[in-house]
Amino acid sequence: MEKTTSSHYNINYHFVWCPKYRKEFLVGEIASFTQNIIETICSSKKWKLLELQIMPDHIHLFISTPPYENPTGIIKVLKGTTAIQIFKKFPKNRLKFRKGHIWSPSYYVGTAGTVTAETIKKYIKEQERENNRNSSPKQVKGSPCDFGEL
C-alpha cells in the first residue's frame, strides 16, 4: 500500500493502446526508445511502473498511481509524450501515419487491486452492524482509519 500526506492507496491501472491501423512498427530501436520514454515518464511523475510490454502493434502498461491522477490524464501524457519523442528521433515515421498521428484515439484501461468487490461489500455491511452495536463515536476496529483490515 502506498501513501500520500492525506491518504493510503492501492490504485493500479492496466493500460493497452496501439498505433493507428495496428501498424507493427514498435520493433527494434523504436521499441527500446518507446520503453525508455515510458520509464522516464513514470519516474518523473512518481508513477510506480509494475510491468511494461512493448509488442509490435500494441503496448501493455501496468502502473500504480496516487489517487489524484486519473486514467484519462495518464493516457494523454503517455500517448502525447511518446508520439512527440518518437517523431523527433525517427522523423521518417511521420510519413507512415496519416496526419502524423501515431496512436489510435482509443485505449483500454482496467483497474486492479488487492481487495475484491465482494470483500468491500462485506466490509461495508460489517461496518453497519458494528455501528449499530456501538452507537458511541469511539474508533471501531476496521473503521476507515484502521487500514490494517484492508
Order of alpha helices (4+ residues) and beta strands (2+ residues): beta-beta-beta-alpha-beta-beta-alpha-beta-alpha
